Amino acid sequence: MRILVYDVAAESGGALTVLNSFYEEFCQDTQNEYIFVLSVCRLEERPHIRVVNFPWIKKSRFHRLYFDHFTAPGLVRRYGADEVLSLQNIELPHAGVPQTVYVHNALPFSEYRFRWSEAANLWVYQQILGRMIRRSIRHAKKVIVQTGWMRREIARQCRIPAGRIEVKFPKVEMLKTEAYRLDRGCPVFFYPANDAAYKNHRTFLEACRLLKESGCGSYKVIWTVTGEESEGIRRIREEAKEAGLPIMFAGPMPRRALFDLYASSVLVFPSYIETIGLPLLEARSAGAWILAADCLYAKDVVGDYERAEFFGIFDAEGLSRRMRRFCQAEESKT
């Protein structure tokens, strides 16, 4: 069988990780032929794998749309592909052959629904692109997702048999750490996340305010943002400074440093839009305590983990109360 793998969107981050994972898997499958259609990513060709690049797709949104609707369908016919595997959440238009769609974006299926006034771009993704993704899923021969909650939600929202949906958990390397140990005198609360609005740093900030008001001061907070990424995160940094809160804006960290912190801190994860929530898996592997937003993705990943606790996504008081328990417990031991 000849399979065209379509992923012109992949360039970096999670999308590149997904692409490389499929490439490594298909390198071992010499029973089929694969044609990878990409934009700027470079992969090594093999006797049964052909790689074609079209970097001009990245020039503008118009170039991408033109390629999707006119150039790419022609490639399906040119290479005589029997099937298409789209790694871009949506089918390749006008392909004319059966398709498998890999859906890794959780936005259309998450329980939280954005308002236009709150985040116009995310509203558009959920309401407009989300409908396109759901329609594409209904037409696809097969759907691949990363987690069980995505499988359940796609089956429910798209009204398709769960048997058409395969869960393909991504390969994640867990680094070894020392035995978990929290500083008895000053517990650390760690949140590795970018500055996206749905990462919900503000609820974490408000929880820290409440901790200060309760008289709890012997703790530290470490975030992996610098405080300069966006106007929203700059405001949060200024508020934290004005309130005298012990929040360190440490910026991005190497993976080794992340795991060292998992092994010596409490992971706080208030994000309300995730597919997996990789830090939850990583912190669990280190034996860390976890305070996570009460969302489908979090319950899927650490719902059975004895050191995980959950709070409402905007419930700063609930988060503060759980953090305070750690502070009190640690203070009582000093």
VOPAGU-2260 file (C-alpha; in pm, 1 decimal, decimal comma):
REM VOPAGU-2260
SITE   aa  ch    i         X         Y         Z
SITE  MET   A    0       0,0       0,0       0,0
SITE  ARG   A    1     117,9     351,7     -80,5
SITE  ILE   A    2      32,6     607,2     189,4
SITE  LEU   A    3      71,5     983,5     154,7
SITE  VAL   A    4     155,3    1142,6     493,0
SITE  TYR   A    5      39,4    1503,3     490,0
SITE  ASP   A    6     189,3    1745,1     742,3
SITE  VAL   A    7     282,0    2080,7     590,9
SITE  ALA   A    8     197,6    2257,2     918,3
SITE  ALA   A    9     468,8    2090,2    1126,8
SITE  GLU   A   10     767,5    2310,1    1198,1
SITE  SER   A   11     846,8    2294,0    1570,6
SITE  GLY   A   12     713,2    2194,6    1913,2
SITE  GLY   A   13     452,0    1925,3    1958,7
SITE  ALA   A   14     360,4    1904,4    1589,2
SITE  LEU   A   15     722,8    1825,6    1500,7
SITE  THR   A   16     736,0    1563,8    1776,4
SITE  VAL   A   17     427,5    1394,2    1631,7
SITE  LEU   A   18     573,9    1397,7    1280,6
SITE  ASN   A   19     905,0    1248,3    1395,2
SITE  SER   A   20     723,5     979,3    1592,8
SITE  PHE   A   21     530,8     861,7    1285,9
SITE  TYR   A   22     843,9     881,1    1071,0
SITE  GLU   A   23    1036,6     657,2    1311,4
SITE  GLU   A   24     748,4     409,1    1317,4
SITE  PHE   A   25     719,0     399,4     938,0
SITE  CYS   A   26    1093,4     352,1     896,3
SITE  GLN   A   27    1039,1       5,3    1044,8
SITE  ASP   A   28     742,8     -74,2     818,6
SITE  THR   A   29     894,5    -186,6     490,3
SITE  GLN   A   30     571,8    -357,6     378,7
SITE  ASN   A   31     424,1     -21,9     273,8
SITE  GLU   A   32     546,7     282,5      81,8
SITE  TYR   A   33     523,6     631,7     229,6
SITE  ILE   A   34     533,3     975,5      71,2
SITE  PHE   A   35     583,0    1252,7     327,9
SITE  VAL   A   36     451,0    1586,6     201,1
SITE  LEU   A   37     603,9    1860,5     418,8
SITE  SER   A   38     686,3    2229,7     412,6
SITE  VAL   A   39    1016,5    2309,7     587,4
SITE  CYS   A   40    1088,0    1996,2     793,6
SITE  ARG   A   41    1363,7    1772,4     661,6
SITE  LEU   A   42    1351,4    1394,5     691,4
SITE  GLU   A   43    1591,2    1136,6     552,7
SITE  GLU   A   44    1457,8     932,5     262,8
SITE  ARG   A   45    1460,3     553,3     276,0
SITE  PRO   A   46    1404,0     293,5       2,0
SITE  HIS   A   47    1033,7     284,5      95,6
SITE  ILE   A   48    1002,6     646,9     210,2
SITE  ARG   A   49     998,3     951,7     -15,0
SITE  VAL   A   50    1007,1    1305,5     125,3
SITE  VAL   A   51     890,4    1608,9     -74,6
SITE  ASN   A   52     920,6    1963,2      62,0
SITE  PHE   A   53     730,3    2278,0     -33,8
SITE  PRO   A   54     872,1    2560,9     180,4
SITE  TRP   A   55     677,9    2827,9     -13,4
SITE  ILE   A   56     364,5    2716,4     173,7
SITE  LYS   A   57     488,2    2922,1     470,8
SITE  LYS   A   58     482,9    3251,6     278,1
SITE  SER   A   59     123,7    3333,6     370,6
SITE  ARG   A   60    -213,1    3186,6     463,3
SITE  PHE   A   61    -319,8    3220,6      99,6
SITE  HIS   A   62     -24,0    3005,3     -12,4
SITE  ARG   A   63    -122,7    2739,7     240,3
SITE  LEU   A   64    -489,1    2738,5     130,2
SITE  TYR   A   65    -390,7    2716,8    -236,7
SITE  PHE   A   66    -161,8    2422,5    -163,5
SITE  ASP   A   67    -424,0    2239,9      43,8
SITE  HIS   A   68    -701,2    2272,3    -215,8
SITE  PHE   A   69    -514,7    2255,4    -546,5
SITE  THR   A   70    -154,1    2132,4    -525,1
SITE  ALA   A   71    -185,3    1858,5    -261,5
SITE  PRO   A   72    -477,6    1670,0    -424,3
SITE  GLY   A   73    -268,7    1655,8    -740,4
SITE  LEU   A   74      15,7    1496,8    -543,8
SITE  VAL   A   75    -219,0    1221,0    -428,5
SITE  ARG   A   76    -288,0    1136,1    -792,4
SITE  ARG   A   77      71,7    1189,4    -909,7
SITE  TYR   A   78     215,5     944,0    -658,2
SITE  GLY   A   79     -74,0     700,2    -687,0
SITE  ALA   A   80    -146,7     707,4    -313,8
SITE  ASP   A   81    -396,5     449,9    -188,6
SITE  GLU   A   82    -462,1     637,4     135,4
SITE  VAL   A   83    -382,4     966,2     306,5
SITE  LEU   A   84    -269,1    1006,3     665,3
SITE  SER   A   85    -326,6    1368,4     766,8
SITE  LEU   A   86    -141,4    1474,8    1081,8
SITE  GLN   A   87    -308,6    1818,3    1083,5
SITE  ASN   A   88    -639,1    1758,1    1269,2
SITE  ILE   A   89    -836,0    1773,7     944,2
SITE  GLU   A   90    -867,6    1580,5     617,8
SITE  LEU   A   91    -681,7    1681,0     304,4
SITE  PRO   A   92    -947,8    1839,6      78,4
SITE  HIS   A   93   -1041,2    1669,2    -250,9
SITE  ALA   A   94    -801,3    1377,1    -198,1
SITE  GLY   A   95   -1037,1    1119,5    -346,9
SITE  VAL   A   96    -897,3     830,0    -139,4
SITE  PRO   A   97    -969,8     698,6     213,8
SITE  GLN   A   98    -813,7     907,9     488,1
SITE  THR   A   99    -695,2     867,8     845,4
SITE  VAL   A  100    -689,5    1188,7    1050,2
SITE  TYR   A  101    -462,4    1239,5    1350,1
SITE  VAL   A  102    -636,9    1482,4    1587,4
SITE  HIS   A  103    -407,5    1634,4    1848,8
SITE  ASN   A  104    -568,3    1973,2    1909,4
SITE  ALA   A  105    -798,2    1964,4    2211,3
SITE  LEU   A  106    -962,3    2306,4    2166,0
SITE  PRO   A  107   -1274,4    2196,5    1973,4
SITE  PHE   A  108   -1349,9    1918,4    2222,3
SITE  SER   A  109   -1262,2    2073,9    2559,6
SITE  GLU   A  110   -1537,5    2139,4    2811,4
SITE  TYR   A  111   -1440,7    2506,8    2840,6
SITE  ARG   A  112   -1598,6    2723,9    2569,9
SITE  PHE   A  113   -1439,8    3060,3    2493,8
SITE  ARG   A  114   -1638,0    3379,8    2443,9
SITE  TRP   A  115   -1558,3    3620,3    2159,1
SITE  SER   A  116   -1495,0    3901,5    2408,2
SITE  GLU   A  117   -1256,0    3680,9    2604,3
SITE  ALA   A  118   -1030,8    3550,3    2325,3
SITE  ALA   A  119   -1148,4    3606,7    1967,6
SITE  ASN   A  120    -887,8    3380,9    1806,2
SITE  LEU   A  121    -971,4    3088,2    2035,3
SITE  TRP   A  122   -1344,8    3145,6    1984,1
SITE  VAL   A  123   -1289,3    3126,3    1607,6
SITE  TYR   A  124   -1092,0    2804,7    1646,1
SITE  GLN   A  125   -1359,0    2641,0    1859,3
SITE  GLN   A  126   -1666,5    2765,8    1673,3
SITE  ILE   A  127   -1551,1    2782,8    1310,0
SITE  LEU   A  128   -1246,9    2560,0    1267,5
SITE  GLY   A  129   -1389,1    2323,0    1527,5
SITE  ARG   A  130   -1693,0    2260,9    1306,4
SITE  MET   A  131   -1463,8    2192,0    1010,7
SITE  ILE   A  132   -1262,3    1944,5    1217,3
SITE  ARG   A  133   -1573,9    1763,8    1338,3
SITE  ARG   A  134   -1713,0    1742,3     984,2
SITE  SER   A  135   -1378,3    1606,8     864,0
SITE  ILE   A  136   -1373,5    1346,2    1140,2
SITE  ARG   A  137   -1719,4    1219,4    1039,7
SITE  HIS   A  138   -1595,3    1161,4     685,5
SITE  ALA   A  139   -1262,8    1000,8     779,5
SITE  LYS   A  140   -1209,5     627,2     753,1
SITE  LYS   A  141   -1022,1     631,8    1083,3
SITE  VAL   A  142    -928,8     882,7    1354,6
SITE  ILE   A  143    -619,4     871,1    1576,9
SITE  VAL   A  144    -603,2    1059,5    1907,6
SITE  GLN   A  145    -355,6    1077,5    2193,5
SITE  THR   A  146    -577,3    1016,9    2496,1
SITE  GLY   A  147    -884,8     833,3    2617,2
SITE  TRP   A  148   -1080,3    1148,7    2698,6
SITE  MET   A  149   -1034,2    1273,4    2340,6
SITE  ARG   A  150   -1162,1     939,7    2210,5
SITE  ARG   A  151   -1471,8     959,7    2429,0
SITE  GLU   A  152   -1545,0    1325,0    2347,0
SITE  ILE   A  153   -1494,0    1285,3    1971,5
SITE  ALA   A  154   -1720,4     979,2    1965,9
SITE  ARG   A  155   -1986,0    1172,7    2159,5
SITE  GLN   A  156   -1961,5    1510,0    1983,5
SITE  CYS   A  157   -1915,3    1374,9    1631,0
SITE  ARG   A  158   -2157,2    1085,3    1683,6
SITE  ILE   A  159   -1929,6     822,5    1534,7
SITE  PRO   A  160   -1854,7     470,4    1663,0
SITE  ALA   A  161   -1572,3     461,1    1915,7
SITE  GLY   A  162   -1432,9     169,2    1715,1
SITE  ARG   A  163   -1326,6     413,8    1441,3
SITE  ILE   A  164   -1107,5     600,5    1686,6
SITE  GLU   A  165    -765,6     469,1    1787,5
SITE  VAL   A  166    -578,7     595,2    2093,3
SITE  LYS   A  167    -210,4     625,9    2011,1
SITE  PHE   A  168     -37,0     756,1    2319,0
SITE  PRO   A  169     275,0     955,2    2222,7
SITE  LYS   A  170     614,0     822,9    2322,9
SITE  VAL   A  171     741,0    1030,3    2612,8
SITE  GLU   A  172    1084,2     978,3    2764,4
SITE  MET   A  173    1086,1    1020,9    3141,3
SITE  LEU   A  174    1418,1    1123,9    3293,0
SITE  LYS   A  175    1532,3     959,2    3613,0
SITE  THR   A  176    1526,5    1170,6    3927,5
SITE  GLU   A  177    1636,7    1146,0    4287,5
SITE  ALA   A  178    1378,7    1027,5    4539,1
SITE  TYR   A  179    1101,6    1285,7    4576,6
SITE  ARG   A  180    1168,4    1528,3    4859,2
SITE  LEU   A  181     997,0    1857,6    4936,7
SITE  ASP   A  182    1189,8    2127,8    5123,4
SITE  ARG   A  183    1051,5    2115,2    5476,6
SITE  GLY   A  184    1118,4    2481,9    5548,3
SITE  CYS   A  185     998,3    2639,0    5225,1
SITE  PRO   A  186     790,5    2428,0    4983,0
SITE  VAL   A  187     816,9    2509,5    4613,6
SITE  PHE   A  188     512,5    2523,3    4385,6
SITE  PHE   A  189     615,1    2473,2    4023,8
SITE  TYR   A  190     424,6    2550,8    3703,5
SITE  PRO   A  191     595,9    2477,2    3368,6
SITE  ALA   A  192     379,3    2644,4    3101,8
SITE  ASN   A  193     385,6    2911,5    2833,6
SITE  ASP   A  194     194,0    3241,2    2848,1
SITE  ALA   A  195    -125,4    3131,2    2666,8
SITE  ALA   A  196    -438,1    3269,7    2834,1
SITE  TYR   A  197    -581,7    2922,5    2895,7
SITE  LYS   A  198    -272,1    2828,4    3096,6
SITE  ASN   A  199    -453,2    3025,0    3366,3
SITE  HIS   A  200    -164,3    3192,6    3550,1
SITE  ARG   A  201    -408,9    3443,6    3695,2
SITE  THR   A  202    -590,4    3187,1    3908,4
SITE  PHE   A  203    -250,4    3079,0    4042,0
SITE  LEU   A  204    -164,7    3444,6    4113,3
SITE  GLU   A  205    -490,2    3499,1    4303,2
SITE  ALA   A  206    -427,7    3184,2    4506,3
SITE  CYS   A  207     -90,8    3328,5    4609,0
SITE  ARG   A  208    -261,0    3654,2    4713,6
SITE  LEU   A  209    -494,2    3455,4    4936,8
SITE  LEU   A  210    -200,6    3266,2    5083,9
SITE  LYS   A  211     -35,6    3594,7    5177,0
SITE  GLU   A  212    -357,3    3726,1    5332,9
SITE  SER   A  213    -376,3    3410,1    5543,7
SITE  GLY   A  214     -26,9    3476,9    5678,9
SITE  CYS   A  215     146,2    3197,1    5489,3
SITE  GLY   A  216     473,7    3330,2    5352,4
SITE  SER   A  217     724,4    3046,2    5371,1
SITE  TYR   A  218     691,3    2912,7    5018,4
SITE  LYS   A  219     819,7    2978,7    4664,4
SITE  VAL   A  220     656,3    2970,6    4323,0
SITE  ILE   A  221     850,4    2905,4    4001,6
SITE  TRP   A  222     700,2    2969,8    3658,2
SITE  THR   A  223     866,5    2899,3    3322,7
SITE  VAL   A  224     763,6    3233,2    3171,0
SITE  THR   A  225     983,9    3542,4    3179,8
SITE  GLY   A  226     696,4    3786,3    3224,3
SITE  GLU   A  227     774,6    3954,8    2890,7
SITE  GLU   A  228     592,9    3720,7    2651,1
SITE  SER   A  229     264,5    3913,4    2626,3
SITE  GLU   A  230      72,2    4204,4    2770,7
SITE  GLY   A  231    -134,1    3970,1    2985,6
SITE  ILE   A  232     164,6    3800,3    3146,2
SITE  ARG   A  233     338,4    4138,6    3192,8
SITE  ARG   A  234      38,2    4259,8    3393,8
SITE  ILE   A  235      50,8    3947,9    3606,6
SITE  ARG   A  236     422,6    3998,6    3672,1
SITE  GLU   A  237     365,3    4359,4    3777,7
SITE  GLU   A  238      78,9    4259,1    4007,6
SITE  ALA   A  239     292,9    3988,6    4166,1
SITE  LYS   A  240     572,1    4240,4    4223,9
SITE  GLU   A  241     338,7    4503,4    4372,1
SITE  ALA   A  242     181,6    4247,7    4605,2
SITE  GLY   A  243     520,8    4116,4    4713,9
SITE  LEU   A  244     440,1    3759,1    4614,5
SITE  PRO   A  245     725,1    3503,4    4602,4
SITE  ILE   A  246     680,0    3422,1    4232,9
SITE  MET   A  247     993,9    3365,4    4026,6
SITE  PHE   A  248     960,1    3422,8    3650,8
SITE  ALA   A  249    1239,0    3182,9    3559,7
SITE  GLY   A  250    1172,3    3143,6    3186,9
SITE  PRO   A  251    1212,0    2824,7    2979,2
SITE  MET   A  252    1425,5    2548,2    3126,9
SITE  PRO   A  253    1615,3    2246,0    2993,4
SITE  ARG   A  254    1433,6    1918,1    3036,2
SITE  ARG   A  255    1683,5    1800,7    3299,0
SITE  ALA   A  256    1612,8    2108,9    3512,1
SITE  LEU   A  257    1238,0    2047,4    3483,1
SITE  PHE   A  258    1269,3    1695,9    3619,1
SITE  ASP   A  259    1494,7    1810,4    3903,5
SITE  LEU   A  260    1220,8    2055,1    4004,0
SITE  TYR   A  261     947,5    1791,8    3974,9
SITE  ALA   A  262    1142,8    1585,9    4228,9
SITE  SER   A  263    1154,5    1871,0    4482,2
SITE  SER   A  264     828,7    2063,3    4439,6
SITE  VAL   A  265     450,4    2048,7    4417,3
SITE  LEU   A  266     329,8    2071,4    4057,8
SITE  VAL   A  267      45,1    2321,0    4023,1
SITE  PHE   A  268    -130,1    2286,7    3687,5
SITE  PRO   A  269    -431,0    2521,1    3644,4
SITE  SER   A  270    -443,9    2500,3    3262,6
SITE  TYR   A  271    -793,8    2429,6    3129,1
SITE  ILE   A  272    -710,0    2344,6    2766,4
SITE  GLU   A  273    -475,2    2050,8    2709,8
SITE  THR   A  274    -464,5    1732,5    2508,6
SITE  ILE   A  275    -249,2    1544,5    2758,4
SITE  GLY   A  276     -86,0    1791,1    2995,6
SITE  LEU   A  277     265,0    1647,9    2965,1
SITE  PRO   A  278     392,1    1799,6    3295,2
SITE  LEU   A  279     132,0    1589,4    3477,3
SITE  LEU   A  280     288,8    1272,5    3338,8
SITE  GLU   A  281     638,8    1398,1    3409,6
SITE  ALA   A  282     562,5    1501,7    3767,6
SITE  ARG   A  283     385,6    1170,6    3827,8
SITE  SER   A  284     695,3     982,2    3711,5
SITE  ALA   A  285     897,8    1174,8    3971,3
SITE  GLY   A  286     651,7    1090,9    4250,2
SITE  ALA   A  287     554,5    1456,2    4301,1
SITE  TRP   A  288     239,9    1595,7    4457,8
SITE  ILE   A  289      10,6    1745,3    4193,2
SITE  LEU   A  290    -258,9    2013,3    4222,2
SITE  ALA   A  291    -443,8    2020,0    3889,2
SITE  ALA   A  292    -747,0    2188,0    3735,0
SITE  ASP   A  293   -1053,2    1966,0    3745,3
SITE  CYS   A  294   -1066,7    1897,6    3370,0
SITE  LEU   A  295   -1120,7    1589,1    3156,2
SITE  TYR   A  296    -758,7    1573,5    3039,4
SITE  ALA   A  297    -621,7    1590,1    3397,0
SITE  LYS   A  298    -858,7    1323,7    3528,8
SITE  ASP   A  299    -755,4    1104,3    3233,8
SITE  VAL   A  300    -384,5    1136,6    3313,1
SITE  VAL   A  301    -367,1    1148,6    3695,0
SITE  GLY   A  302    -720,1    1070,7    3811,3
SITE  ASP   A  303    -596,8     742,4    3962,2
SITE  TYR   A  304    -277,6     891,9    4108,8
SITE  GLU   A  305    -285,2     899,7    4487,9
SITE  ARG   A  306     -81,7    1221,2    4509,7
SITE  ALA   A  307    -308,5    1421,6    4276,9
SITE  GLU   A  308    -573,1    1667,7    4394,6
SITE  PHE   A  309    -810,8    1876,2    4184,9
SITE  PHE   A  310    -963,1    2225,0    4205,5
SITE  GLY   A  311   -1210,9    2423,0    3993,7
SITE  ILE   A  312   -1038,1    2595,2    3704,8
SITE  PHE   A  313   -1108,9    2947,8    3835,2
SITE  ASP   A  314   -1134,3    2854,0    4202,3
SITE  ALA   A  315    -840,3    3049,4    4347,6
SITE  GLU   A  316    -971,4    2986,8    4698,6
SITE  GLY   A  317    -976,8    2611,1    4639,9
SITE  LEU   A  318    -622,2    2616,1    4503,4
SITE  SER   A  319    -504,3    2841,0    4786,8
SITE  ARG   A  320    -657,0    2608,1    5044,2
SITE  ARG   A  321    -471,0    2309,9    4898,8
SITE  MET   A  322    -144,3    2504,1    4879,9
SITE  ARG   A  323    -194,1    2627,2    5237,6
SITE  ARG   A  324    -218,2    2270,5    5357,6
SITE  PHE   A  325     130,3    2205,3    5223,3
SITE  CYS   A  326     262,6    2523,2    5380,6
SITE  GLN   A  327     110,3    2442,6    5716,8
SITE  ALA   A  328     232,7    2085,1    5700,9
SITE  GLU   A  329     583,6    2198,0    5621,7
SITE  GLU   A  330     584,4    2475,3    5880,1
SITE  SER   A  331     469,6    2233,5    6148,5
SITE  LYS   A  332     776,5    2020,0    6083,2
SITE  THR   A  333    1031,2    2299,6    6117,0
